[in-house]
Amino acid sequence: MVQAIIQSEKKFRTEINFYPNPFNGSLKVNSNETDFEIEITDVIGREMIHLGGVHEIETHTWPTGVYLIHYRSDKYDITQKVILGR
């Protein structure tokens, strides 16, 4: 079971990336998938944006802080922390 989790994490790291982190102004999504959803919330759960299949997210009007990216597709359901700094 542990081996399967480690292999899954390695696969995630090579197929899906959110960068730069910390970011300023825009956040890029590197994914080999074409059918996916991204929801970004602040740390208290307020939804900032909900998009499908987008590879760059403009964040110029968002306040600085910590955000959670929820990436969902047929293969993955992942949450990752990112930081918006100015």
C-alpha positions as CSV (number, residue, x, y, z in Angstrom):
1,M,0.0,0.0,0.0
2,V,2.8,2.5,0.9
3,Q,4.6,1.7,-2.4
4,A,1.5,2.5,-4.4
5,I,1.1,5.9,-2.7
6,I,4.8,6.8,-3.3
7,Q,4.5,5.8,-7.0
8,S,1.3,7.9,-7.3
9,E,3.1,10.9,-5.7
10,K,6.0,10.6,-8.2
11,K,3.6,10.4,-11.1
12,F,1.8,13.5,-9.9
13,R,5.0,15.4,-9.6
14,T,5.9,14.7,-13.2
15,E,2.5,15.2,-14.8
16,I,1.0,18.1,-12.9
17,N,2.8,21.2,-11.6
18,F,1.6,24.6,-10.3
19,Y,4.2,27.3,-10.7
20,P,5.7,29.6,-9.7
21,N,5.2,29.1,-6.0
22,P,5.2,31.6,-4.5
23,F,3.5,33.4,-7.4
24,N,2.7,37.0,-8.2
25,G,0.1,38.1,-10.7
26,S,-0.5,34.8,-12.4
27,L,-0.3,31.1,-11.7
28,K,0.5,28.5,-14.3
29,V,-0.8,24.9,-14.5
30,N,1.3,22.3,-16.2
31,S,-0.8,19.3,-16.9
32,N,-0.8,16.6,-19.6
33,E,-4.5,16.3,-19.2
34,T,-7.1,18.3,-21.1
35,D,-10.2,17.5,-19.1
36,F,-9.7,18.8,-15.5
37,E,-11.2,21.3,-13.1
38,I,-9.4,23.7,-10.8
39,E,-10.9,25.4,-7.8
40,I,-8.9,27.8,-5.8
41,T,-9.9,28.8,-2.3
42,D,-8.4,30.9,0.4
43,V,-7.4,29.2,3.7
44,I,-10.8,29.8,5.3
45,G,-12.6,28.2,2.4
46,R,-13.8,31.1,0.3
47,E,-13.8,30.2,-3.4
48,M,-11.7,32.5,-5.4
49,I,-12.1,30.9,-8.8
50,H,-13.5,27.7,-10.4
51,L,-12.3,26.8,-13.9
52,G,-12.0,23.9,-16.3
53,G,-9.0,23.1,-18.5
54,V,-7.2,26.4,-18.0
55,H,-3.4,26.5,-17.9
56,E,-2.9,30.1,-16.7
57,I,-4.9,31.9,-14.0
58,E,-4.7,35.6,-13.6
59,T,-4.6,36.7,-9.9
60,H,-3.7,40.4,-10.1
61,T,-6.7,41.4,-8.0
62,W,-6.3,38.8,-5.3
63,P,-4.9,39.8,-1.9
64,T,-1.6,38.3,-0.8
65,G,-1.8,35.1,1.2
66,V,-2.0,31.4,1.2
67,Y,-4.4,29.6,-1.2
68,L,-5.4,26.0,-1.8
69,I,-5.6,24.6,-5.4
70,H,-8.0,21.7,-5.8
71,Y,-7.2,19.9,-9.0
72,R,-9.8,17.3,-10.1
73,S,-9.8,15.0,-13.1
74,D,-10.6,11.4,-13.9
75,K,-7.1,10.4,-12.7
76,Y,-6.5,12.8,-9.8
77,D,-8.2,14.6,-6.9
78,I,-5.4,16.7,-5.4
79,T,-5.1,19.7,-3.2
80,Q,-1.9,21.8,-3.0
81,K,-1.0,24.9,-1.1
82,V,0.4,27.9,-3.0
83,I,1.4,31.4,-1.8
84,L,0.6,34.7,-3.5
85,G,3.2,37.3,-2.7
86,R,3.8,40.8,-4.0
